[in-house]
């Protein structure tokens, strides 16, 4: 799936999970950045771990190099 932004990701997630809404409990693991979106569609939300100083996703990786647009376009062509 491709998302335009986090709001779009949240909308698509909520739409995909609608069929499971009647099942209790529905457990979903999401990255910390997705918590506000998860909260919007959840009856309850439990966060197991929150970093006190969050600067960006890259702080949790040994190598988090930027990907150029051309490389992404090439990857997308390969998987289509």
Helices and strands as residue ranges (DSSP letters): H 6-17, G 18-20, G 32-34, H 35-41, G 57-60, H 69-79
